[in-house]
Amino acid sequence: PGGPVSAFIQEPPTWHPSPRSVLTLDAATADLLKWEPVSGANMGRQLRLRARVLHTGEVGGVIGQLIAGLASAGGTFLVWTGASLAWRRYRLWIARRRSVAHDRTDTEIVSTS
């Protein structure tokens, strides 16, 4: 309450698929406190905006989104193979434990007779 209010204003697409300028107003008086057009953004904000659109594949159009999709599929593949290897090792570990327990009972029976 009483603090500044910021609004993101969507501008027509240029180098960035969804450039947003920032308008900051005083909440009580509606006076303009700050106007930050996307073209006048500092280097940190511009790098962050570019990194986001590169990360999501929006910059390269269909090719960029295809690359981002393949990277996501690769991550899913890595999770699947890791989980399946862990499951396989767990099953082998259980089988080995049962085999060792079974061998002990056979040895006990043989040695008592």
N, C-alpha and C positions, 0 to 999 in steps of 0.2 A: 504494500500500500504506500502510495506517495513516491515510489521510485520511478525510474525511467522505464518506458515501454519500447521494446524493439519490435520491428516488423520486417520480415523478409519480403522483398518485392521481386517477383519473377520478371525477368526481362527477356526479350526475344533471343533465341539461341544464336550464338556466335561460335567461338572456339570451344565453348563449354555447352553441353547439351541443355543445362538448366541454370544459367547465370542468375544469381540473386544478389541484389543490392540490399543494404541494411539501412533502415530509417529508424532513428531513435528519437522519441518524443518524451516530454515531461508529462507524467500521468495526470497531474493536477491542472496544468494550464494548457496543455497540448502545444507548447512551444517546441520548435525544432531544436533538438540538442545536437544531433549529429546525422550527417548524410554520408554514407560510405558506398559509392557506386562500385560495382564489381570491377570496372576498368581501373579504378583508383585504389584497389585493395593492396595492402602491403605484401611483401614477398612471401611471408609465412602463410597468409590466407590463400594466395594464388597457388602456392605449392600444394597446400592441403586440398584445394578444389581439384587441381589436376591429378593428384594422387588418387582421389576418390573415383574420378571418372575412368582413369586407367585401370584401377582395381576392379571395377565392375564391368569393364569392357565397352563402355559407352562411347569412348573416343574413336575406336576403330570401326564403328558401324557393325555390320554383320560379321566381318572377319574378327573384330575385337571381341564380340560377344561369343563367337565360336571358340576362340582361344580361352576365354574365361570359363565357358561351359566345359571344355576339355580339362581344364585345370581342376574344376570342381569334381568332374567325374573321376579324375585321377586321385583326388583326395578320398572320395568314396571307395574307390578300388583299394587304396591302401588300408583303410579301416576294415574293409571286408576281409582282405587277405590276412591282416594281423589278427582279427578275431577268429578266423578259421584255423590259423596256425596254433593259436592259444588253445582252442577247443580240441584240436588233434593231439597236442602235447598233454593236455589234461586227461584225455581218454587213455592214452598210452601209459601215463603215470598211474592211473587207477588200475589198468590191466596188469602192470608190473607189480603193484601192491598186492593185488589178488593172487597173482602167480607166486609171489614170495610167501604169502600166508598159506597158500595151498601146499607149497613145498615143505613148509614147516610141519604141517599136520601129517604129511606123508612120512617125513623123517621120524616123527614121534611114534607113529604106528609101527614102523619097521623096527625101530630100536627097542620097543617094549616087547616084541614077540620073541 
